Amino acid sequence: MRRREFIAGLGSAAAWPMKARGQSERVRRIGVMNARPETDSEAQVWDTAFRKRLNELGWIEGRNIRIDYRWGSGSVDRMPMLAKELIEQNPEVLLAVTTPATAALLRETRSIPIVFAIVSDPIGTGFAASLARPGGNVTGFINIESSLSGKWLGLLREIAPHVARVAFMFNPKTAPYARYYLDTFRSAALALAAEPLEAPVYGAAEIEAAMAMLGREAGAGLVVMPDFSTGIHHKLIISLAERYRMPAVYPFRYYVTDGGLMSYGIDLADLLRGAASYVDRILRGAKPEDLPVQQPTKFEFIINLKTAKALGLTIPPTLLALADEVIE
């Protein structure tokens, strides 16, 4: 009898460490705030890239992490309320997608680590003290450098040499960093003997009015700033550019896959993969102030030949050779 009890005791002792190990894995909490609607297809691409990279780094939802989401539904006015709700979930680290989401979270906390993605000019907006040493509780990944506004204009003139007046479209409310791009844009326009115009728009009605006004002018072209608001309305902008037969250049690939003429920018999903790596490092003990703000290093140039033909434009062979993707 004693022998049976002893053997049973050995079995229990062997099983106990396995059970204890399973119970000891703490579930870490991540808060994600995205200014776009949850139903937005591009936002879902970004989220999938973020979660996939977390999985590759060993963070599995339902096992050792829990992710709480707040989606902005395209409304900047909802950001403060959503930020408060997310902080109340007591996350250990926050992911802020877009400038408005980052600003809203920083107004609510200066202690919880924040990793941002798809943000322009973090120094000018006050998010970071410097790129190398951001300081405070925030760091992250910049979407596009200011110098690209000159690149966009140069591409536009190369594909449409007749363009003499170029409007730069942005929403002042969601793009407080507009000056970050505008100064370079103006300098590039003057160097190309083109008239630079600002096209501040706050929503669909202003976009329609601005495009109608531009459409009445001969030799008008459009450059769209990287901006949460213009991204939300990108299909409207593309359709109006088609209606007024206006050459336009965009900051991201999804504009061109939805019918825009061309884009030069970065793979936004790649920023979310990078953000996941920073979230991983913070969960393992790193501090945001010690993680430098990362600048983009890989760019992609996309041309839509179908749209070019509809606008009566012939793409120079040199541009076709440079394109990473040509949509036909």
C-alpha positions as CSV (number, residue, x, y, z in Angstrom):
1,M,0.0,0.0,0.0
2,R,2.8,2.3,0.9
3,R,4.5,1.5,-2.4
4,R,1.4,2.4,-4.4
5,E,1.0,5.7,-2.5
6,F,4.7,6.5,-3.1
7,I,4.4,5.9,-6.9
8,A,1.2,8.0,-7.0
9,G,3.0,10.8,-5.2
10,L,5.8,10.6,-7.7
11,G,3.2,11.1,-10.5
12,S,1.7,14.1,-8.8
13,A,5.1,15.6,-8.3
14,A,6.0,15.1,-11.9
15,A,2.8,16.7,-13.1
16,W,2.9,19.7,-10.7
17,P,5.8,21.6,-12.4
18,M,4.1,21.3,-15.8
19,K,0.9,22.7,-14.4
20,A,2.8,25.5,-12.6
21,R,4.7,26.5,-15.7
22,G,1.4,26.7,-17.6
23,Q,-0.2,28.9,-15.0
24,S,2.9,31.2,-14.5
25,E,2.8,32.7,-18.0
26,R,1.5,36.2,-17.4
27,V,-0.9,37.7,-20.0
28,R,0.4,41.1,-21.1
29,R,-2.0,43.8,-22.2
30,I,-1.5,45.9,-25.3
31,G,-3.7,48.8,-26.3
32,V,-4.1,49.7,-30.0
33,M,-5.6,53.0,-31.2
34,N,-6.2,53.5,-34.9
35,A,-7.9,56.7,-36.2
36,R,-9.4,54.8,-39.1
37,P,-12.7,52.8,-39.1
38,E,-12.4,49.2,-38.1
39,T,-14.1,48.3,-41.5
40,D,-11.3,50.1,-43.5
41,S,-9.6,47.6,-45.6
42,E,-6.2,49.3,-45.4
43,A,-6.4,49.5,-41.6
44,Q,-7.0,45.8,-41.5
45,V,-3.9,45.2,-43.6
46,W,-1.9,47.2,-41.1
47,D,-3.4,45.3,-38.2
48,T,-2.8,41.9,-39.7
49,A,0.9,42.8,-40.3
50,F,1.2,44.0,-36.7
51,R,-0.3,40.9,-35.1
52,K,1.5,38.5,-37.5
53,R,4.9,40.0,-36.4
54,L,3.9,39.8,-32.8
55,N,3.2,36.1,-33.3
56,E,6.6,35.6,-34.9
57,L,8.2,37.2,-31.8
58,G,6.4,34.8,-29.5
59,W,3.3,36.8,-28.5
60,I,0.1,34.9,-29.0
61,E,-3.3,36.3,-28.3
62,G,-5.2,34.3,-25.7
63,R,-2.0,32.8,-24.4
64,N,0.4,35.5,-23.3
65,I,-1.1,38.8,-24.7
66,R,-4.4,40.5,-24.8
67,I,-5.0,43.3,-27.4
68,D,-7.6,45.9,-26.7
69,Y,-8.6,48.0,-29.7
70,R,-10.2,51.4,-30.2
71,W,-11.1,52.5,-33.7
72,G,-11.6,56.1,-34.6
73,S,-14.2,55.6,-37.4
74,G,-12.5,58.5,-39.2
75,S,-13.5,61.1,-36.7
76,V,-10.8,63.1,-34.9
77,D,-13.3,64.5,-32.5
78,R,-13.8,61.0,-31.0
79,M,-10.1,60.5,-30.3
80,P,-10.0,62.0,-26.8
81,M,-12.8,59.8,-25.6
82,L,-11.3,56.7,-27.2
83,A,-7.9,57.4,-25.7
84,K,-9.4,57.6,-22.2
85,E,-11.3,54.3,-22.7
86,L,-8.1,52.6,-23.8
87,I,-6.0,53.8,-20.9
88,E,-8.7,52.6,-18.5
89,Q,-7.9,49.0,-19.7
90,N,-4.5,49.4,-18.0
91,P,-2.3,48.4,-21.0
92,E,1.4,47.9,-20.5
93,V,2.2,49.4,-23.9
94,L,0.2,51.3,-26.5
95,L,0.3,51.3,-30.3
96,A,-0.9,54.6,-31.9
97,V,-1.6,54.4,-35.6
98,T,-1.6,57.9,-37.2
99,T,-0.8,61.3,-35.9
100,P,-4.3,62.0,-34.4
101,A,-4.2,58.8,-32.4
102,T,-0.7,59.5,-31.1
103,A,-1.7,63.0,-30.0
104,A,-4.8,61.8,-28.2
105,L,-3.0,59.2,-26.3
106,L,-0.2,61.5,-25.3
107,R,-2.7,63.9,-23.8
108,E,-3.9,61.1,-21.5
109,T,-0.7,59.5,-20.4
110,R,3.0,60.4,-20.0
111,S,3.9,57.2,-18.3
112,I,2.5,54.3,-20.3
113,P,5.0,53.5,-23.2
114,I,3.6,54.5,-26.7
115,V,4.8,53.2,-30.0
116,F,3.6,55.2,-33.0
117,A,3.3,54.3,-36.6
118,I,2.4,56.3,-39.8
119,V,3.3,59.6,-38.2
120,S,4.9,62.6,-39.9
121,D,7.3,65.1,-38.2
122,P,7.3,63.7,-34.6
123,I,9.7,66.4,-33.5
124,G,7.7,69.3,-34.9
125,T,4.4,67.9,-33.4
126,G,6.1,67.6,-30.0
127,F,6.0,63.8,-29.8
128,A,9.7,63.3,-29.6
129,A,12.7,65.5,-28.5
130,S,14.9,64.0,-31.3
131,L,15.0,61.0,-33.5
132,A,18.0,59.5,-31.8
133,R,16.8,60.1,-28.2
134,P,13.0,60.7,-28.3
135,G,12.7,61.1,-24.5
136,G,9.6,60.7,-22.5
137,N,7.2,57.7,-23.1
138,V,7.0,57.7,-26.9
139,T,8.9,56.4,-29.9
140,G,8.0,54.9,-33.2
141,F,8.1,54.9,-37.0
142,I,7.9,57.9,-39.4
143,N,6.0,57.4,-42.6
144,I,7.6,59.8,-45.1
145,E,10.3,62.4,-44.9
146,S,9.6,66.0,-45.9
147,S,12.0,65.9,-48.8
148,L,9.6,63.6,-50.7
149,S,7.3,66.5,-51.4
150,G,9.9,67.7,-53.9
151,K,10.1,64.2,-55.3
152,W,6.4,64.0,-55.9
153,L,6.3,67.3,-57.7
154,G,9.2,66.2,-59.9
155,L,7.5,63.0,-60.9
156,L,4.3,64.9,-61.7
157,R,6.1,67.3,-64.0
158,E,7.9,64.4,-65.7
159,I,4.7,62.5,-66.4
160,A,2.7,65.7,-67.2
161,P,5.1,68.4,-68.4
162,H,2.1,70.8,-69.2
163,V,1.3,71.1,-65.5
164,A,1.9,74.7,-64.5
165,R,-0.1,75.1,-61.3
166,V,0.1,72.4,-58.6
167,A,-2.1,72.2,-55.5
168,F,-0.9,70.4,-52.3
169,M,-4.0,68.9,-50.6
170,F,-4.2,68.3,-46.8
171,N,-6.5,68.7,-43.8
172,P,-5.1,71.3,-41.4
173,K,-6.9,69.7,-38.5
174,T,-5.4,66.2,-38.9
175,A,-2.1,67.4,-40.4
176,P,-0.7,69.9,-38.0
177,Y,2.7,69.0,-39.5
178,A,1.7,70.5,-42.9
179,R,4.6,73.0,-42.9
180,Y,7.0,70.0,-42.7
181,Y,6.1,69.2,-46.3
182,L,5.0,72.6,-47.6
183,D,8.3,74.4,-47.4
184,T,10.0,71.8,-49.5
185,F,7.1,71.7,-51.9
186,R,7.2,75.4,-52.5
187,S,10.9,75.4,-53.2
188,A,10.6,72.5,-55.6
189,A,7.7,74.2,-57.4
190,L,9.6,77.4,-57.9
191,A,12.6,75.5,-59.2
192,L,10.4,73.9,-61.8
193,A,8.7,77.2,-62.7
194,A,5.3,75.9,-61.4
195,E,2.9,77.8,-59.3
196,P,2.5,76.2,-55.8
197,L,-0.9,76.3,-54.3
198,E,-2.2,75.2,-50.9
199,A,-5.5,73.2,-50.8
200,P,-6.6,72.9,-47.2
201,V,-9.7,70.8,-46.9
202,Y,-11.6,69.6,-43.9
203,G,-13.9,67.0,-45.4
204,A,-15.7,65.8,-48.5
205,A,-17.5,69.1,-49.3
206,E,-14.2,71.1,-49.2
207,I,-12.5,68.4,-51.3
208,E,-15.2,68.6,-54.0
209,A,-15.0,72.4,-54.0
210,A,-11.2,72.6,-54.2
211,M,-11.1,70.0,-57.0
212,A,-13.8,71.8,-58.9
213,M,-11.9,75.1,-58.7
214,L,-8.7,73.5,-59.8
215,G,-10.5,71.6,-62.6
216,R,-11.5,75.0,-64.1
217,E,-7.9,76.0,-64.5
218,A,-5.7,74.8,-67.4
219,G,-2.5,73.0,-66.5
220,A,-3.6,72.1,-63.0
221,G,-2.1,69.2,-61.1
222,L,-2.4,67.7,-57.6
223,V,-0.1,66.4,-54.9
224,V,-1.8,64.7,-51.9
225,M,-0.1,65.0,-48.6
226,P,0.3,62.0,-46.3
227,D,-2.6,62.7,-44.0
228,F,-5.1,60.6,-42.1
229,S,-8.0,62.7,-43.5
230,T,-7.0,62.6,-47.2
231,G,-6.5,58.8,-46.8
232,I,-10.0,58.4,-45.5
233,H,-11.3,60.3,-48.5
234,H,-8.9,58.9,-51.1
235,K,-11.5,57.3,-53.3
236,L,-13.4,60.6,-53.6
237,I,-10.1,62.4,-54.5
238,I,-9.3,59.8,-57.1
239,S,-12.7,60.0,-58.7
240,L,-12.6,63.8,-58.8
241,A,-9.1,63.8,-60.4
242,E,-10.6,61.5,-63.1
243,R,-13.6,63.7,-63.6
244,Y,-11.5,66.8,-64.1
245,R,-8.8,65.0,-66.0
246,M,-6.2,66.2,-63.5
247,P,-2.8,64.5,-63.2
248,A,-2.1,63.7,-59.5
249,V,0.6,62.0,-57.5
250,Y,-0.2,60.2,-54.2
251,P,1.9,59.2,-51.2
252,F,0.8,55.5,-50.9
253,R,0.2,52.4,-53.1
254,Y,-3.4,52.0,-52.2
255,Y,-4.3,55.2,-54.0
256,V,-3.0,53.7,-57.2
257,T,-4.6,50.3,-56.8
258,D,-7.9,52.1,-56.4
259,G,-7.4,54.0,-59.6
260,G,-5.0,56.9,-58.9
261,L,-2.3,57.8,-61.4
262,M,0.9,57.2,-59.5
263,S,2.4,57.0,-56.0
264,Y,5.8,57.2,-54.5
265,G,6.0,56.2,-50.8
266,I,6.6,53.4,-48.4
267,D,4.9,50.1,-47.5
268,L,2.8,51.1,-44.6
269,A,2.3,47.6,-43.4
270,D,6.1,47.4,-43.0
271,L,5.8,50.2,-40.4
272,L,3.4,48.1,-38.4
273,R,5.8,45.2,-38.5
274,G,8.5,47.5,-37.1
275,A,6.1,48.8,-34.5
276,A,5.4,45.2,-33.4
277,S,9.2,44.7,-32.9
278,Y,9.3,47.8,-30.6
279,V,6.3,46.6,-28.6
280,D,8.1,43.3,-28.2
281,R,11.2,45.1,-26.9
282,I,9.2,47.2,-24.5
283,L,7.3,44.2,-23.1
284,R,10.8,42.6,-22.5
285,G,12.0,45.6,-20.5
286,A,13.2,48.3,-23.0
287,K,12.2,52.0,-22.4
288,P,10.8,54.1,-25.2
289,E,13.3,56.9,-24.5
290,D,16.1,54.5,-25.4
291,L,14.5,53.3,-28.7
292,P,15.3,55.8,-31.6
293,V,12.5,57.0,-33.9
294,Q,13.0,55.0,-37.1
295,Q,12.9,56.7,-40.5
296,P,11.8,54.8,-43.7
297,T,14.5,53.2,-45.8
298,K,12.5,51.4,-48.5
299,F,10.3,53.2,-51.0
300,E,8.1,52.0,-53.8
301,F,7.0,53.7,-57.1
302,I,3.7,52.6,-58.6
303,I,2.1,53.7,-61.9
304,N,-1.4,53.0,-63.1
305,L,-1.2,52.8,-67.0
306,K,-4.9,52.5,-67.4
307,T,-5.4,55.9,-65.6
308,A,-2.6,57.5,-67.6
309,K,-4.2,56.5,-70.8
310,A,-7.6,57.8,-69.6
311,L,-5.9,61.2,-68.9
312,G,-4.2,61.2,-72.3
313,L,-0.7,60.9,-70.8
314,T,2.2,58.9,-72.2
315,I,4.5,57.5,-69.5
316,P,8.1,58.1,-70.4
317,P,10.1,54.9,-70.7
318,T,12.5,56.1,-68.1
319,L,9.7,56.2,-65.5
320,L,8.3,52.8,-66.5
321,A,11.8,51.4,-66.0
322,L,12.0,52.9,-62.5
323,A,8.5,51.7,-61.4
324,D,8.4,48.9,-58.8
325,E,4.9,48.1,-60.1
326,V,3.0,49.0,-63.2
327,I,-0.8,48.4,-63.0
328,E,-2.4,47.7,-66.4
